[in-house]
Amino acid sequence: MALVTRYEKGPVTRRRRTTISGETAGTSSKQANGSKPSAAAESRHLRGDKAHDTSAARKQRSSNDVLKDKLSCHRLQESLLSSESGYSNYRGILNWCVVMLVLSNARLFLENLIKYGILVDPIQVVSLFLKDPYSWPAACLIIVSNVFIMAALYMERRLAVGTISENVGTFLYCVNLATVLCFPSSAVLMMTSITPVGGVFTLAVYTVLFLKLYSYKDVNKWCREIRQAKARMLSRSNSCPSVHKANGSAAHSHVTYPGNLTHRDMYYFVFAPTLCYELNFPRSPRIRKRFLLRRLFEMLFLMQLQVGLIQQWMVPTIQNSMKPFQNMDLSRMVERLLKLAVPNHFIWLIFFYWFFHSSMNFVAELMQFGDREFYRDWWNSETVPYFWANWNIPVHKWCLRHFYKPMLRRGVNKLAAQLAVFLVSAFFHEYLVSFPLKMFRLWAFMGMMVQIPLAMFVGRFLKGNYGNAAVWISLIIGQPIAVLMYVHDYYVLHCRGMSDDGKL
């Protein structure tokens, strides 16, 4: 009975398992009993067969790929360093260049210390600005510049109310602007107590003031022309200057002419990091203290670094370059030129960052001046004009707005207008060098004028990276040539009798 019971229960149990196990088992049992398979079952069988075939085909393809890899290992492709390859990730090579640059300059720095010792002297820096601690001629000349600022403001006020005519105003402006350039240069030439560094600083301030006052004159003249065209639409509330509508006001209210003719507005423009005047400058909403402190730290640190590099690196090289120039030893002259090119260019790069980024951003943040585009990507310059148009944006904007475009409107062709811009730039470069040194050699003027044929050559024969390399070479080599020319001439005129071994 026990065996019969066990055998009887066995099939039943199996049947129940097949019934519970799912639809597939039930279907197979029905087929075994002679019933027709369902459409779903047929589709599942077809999918199973296809999956089986697909897996088999996949295995076959993988085995074929293995065989192909064994048989061939080449394909059509370019080398990574070829321009046709499209490869552009050279970060490792850039890091290598930086490491090599640091190591080579570290070697030069150690060689300089071993040969000359420590030459950095902060007290000597003061003597570059002052010969007599009780006489500050450069500072006095800068304070006198307020006379010309006030003269421009009061002339504009008289022109706004019609007290003087436009012709008289133009004549008075010409006298004022000419005096801005002639008065400080004459003072620097005649005063023996002013140092070359103090003279450069003074004339730089007056040059900036000249460009600002010229822009101030043009913009106010344009405003008078607009006012005359819309005289009936002006309200009486804007007929006289109002202090509350100045650029420097806390409310940043909209200014209309002649409401801008105030002392606050005038001095805001004088100290703002721009050369182009506007009645309503873009303003930042607040002063960021952390940003301001970072820029201040950069200004102080980079100033000390520049002075230290000049004293420790450039001065000995320049001193040792005088004797080869006197003896006209060409090979030694070239060697000294290349040796001076590295520290000169390094200091120039530091000066660019210190002035155009740290200093101008510090002043802009302090004055809440919104337009911070002081430079563009000049380091990617593939042509000489692109470099001059992008490394100093305030000067570039002034030249476009007040010199280049007015010449085009008068019918001057573009090439002549571009040559005129280079001529004016060459004049100011020479103005800032010759008067403080009290000698006229025109090296800076000729250096700027050489940029014209260089620009034509690079633009016609050199493209892309070759043009960029040509611009960098002109910057690295051109500046030390001018430095050595001026230092040599200054040495011959002032210091030749003080030294017999070629040192300053």
SULDA-V580184 format. One record per residue. RES is the residue in one small letter. BURIAL is # if it has 16 or more other ideal C-beta (glycine too) atoms within 10 Angstrom, else .. Layout:
RES/BURIAL
RES/BURIAL
//
This chain:
m/.
a/.
l/.
v/.
t/.
r/.
y/.
e/.
k/.
g/.
p/.
v/.
t/.
r/.
r/.
r/.
r/.
t/.
t/.
i/.
s/.
g/.
e/.
t/.
a/.
g/.
t/#
s/.
s/.
k/.
q/.
a/.
n/.
g/.
s/.
k/.
p/.
s/.
a/.
a/.
a/#
e/.
s/.
r/.
h/.
l/.
r/.
g/.
d/.
k/.
a/.
h/.
d/.
t/.
s/.
a/.
a/.
r/.
k/.
q/.
r/.
s/.
s/.
n/.
d/.
v/.
l/.
k/.
d/.
k/.
l/.
s/.
c/.
h/.
r/.
l/.
q/.
e/.
s/.
l/.
l/.
s/.
s/.
e/.
s/.
g/.
y/.
s/.
n/.
y/.
r/.
g/.
i/.
l/.
n/.
w/.
c/.
v/.
v/.
m/.
l/.
v/.
l/.
s/.
n/.
a/.
r/.
l/.
f/.
l/.
e/.
n/#
l/.
i/.
k/.
y/.
g/.
i/.
l/.
v/.
d/.
p/.
i/.
q/.
v/#
v/.
s/.
l/.
f/.
l/#
k/.
d/.
p/.
y/.
s/.
w/#
p/#
a/#
a/.
c/.
l/#
i/#
i/.
v/.
s/#
n/.
v/.
f/#
i/#
m/.
a/#
a/#
l/#
y/.
m/#
e/#
r/#
r/.
l/#
a/#
v/.
g/.
t/.
i/.
s/.
e/.
n/.
v/.
g/#
t/.
f/.
l/#
y/#
c/.
v/.
n/#
l/#
a/.
t/#
v/#
l/#
c/.
f/#
p/#
s/#
s/.
a/#
v/#
l/.
m/.
m/#
t/.
s/.
i/#
t/#
p/#
v/.
g/#
g/#
v/#
f/#
t/#
l/#
a/.
v/.
y/#
t/#
v/.
l/#
f/#
l/#
k/#
l/#
y/#
s/#
y/#
k/#
d/#
v/#
n/#
k/#
w/.
c/#
r/#
e/.
i/.
r/#
q/.
a/.
k/.
a/.
r/.
m/.
l/.
s/.
r/.
s/.
n/.
s/.
c/.
p/#
s/#
v/.
h/.
k/#
a/#
n/#
g/#
s/#
a/.
a/.
h/#
s/.
h/.
v/#
t/#
y/#
p/#
g/#
n/#
l/#
t/#
h/.
r/.
d/#
m/#
y/#
y/#
f/#
v/#
f/.
a/#
p/#
t/#
l/#
c/#
y/#
e/.
l/#
n/.
f/#
p/.
r/.
s/.
p/.
r/.
i/.
r/.
k/.
r/.
f/.
l/.
l/.
r/.
r/#
l/.
f/.
e/#
m/#
l/.
f/.
l/#
m/#
q/.
l/.
q/#
v/#
g/#
l/#
i/#
q/#
q/#
w/#
m/#
v/#
p/#
t/#
i/#
q/#
n/#
s/#
m/#
k/#
p/#
f/#
q/.
n/.
m/.
d/.
l/.
s/.
r/.
m/#
v/.
e/.
r/#
l/#
l/.
k/#
l/#
a/#
v/#
p/#
n/#
h/#
f/#
i/#
w/.
l/.
i/.
f/.
f/.
y/.
w/#
f/.
f/#
h/#
s/#
s/#
m/#
n/#
f/#
v/.
a/#
e/#
l/.
m/#
q/#
f/#
g/.
d/#
r/.
e/.
f/#
y/#
r/.
d/.
w/#
w/.
n/.
s/#
e/#
t/#
v/#
p/#
y/#
f/#
w/#
a/#
n/#
w/#
n/#
i/#
p/#
v/#
h/#
k/#
w/#
c/#
l/.
r/#
h/#
f/#
y/#
k/.
p/.
m/#
l/.
r/.
r/.
g/.
v/.
n/.
k/.
l/.
a/.
a/#
q/#
l/.
a/.
v/#
f/#
l/.
v/.
s/#
a/#
f/.
f/#
h/#
e/#
y/#
l/#
v/#
s/#
f/#
p/#
l/#
k/#
m/.
f/.
r/#
l/.
w/#
a/#
f/#
m/.
g/#
m/#
m/#
v/.
q/#
i/#
p/.
l/#
a/#
m/.
f/.
v/#
g/#
r/.
f/.
l/#
k/.
g/.
n/.
y/.
g/#
n/#
a/.
a/#
v/#
w/.
i/.
s/#
l/#
i/#
i/.
g/#
q/#
p/#
i/.
a/#
v/#
l/#
m/#
y/#
v/#
h/#
d/#
y/#
y/#
v/.
l/.
h/.
c/.
r/.
g/.
m/.
s/.
d/.
d/.
g/#
k/#
l/#
//
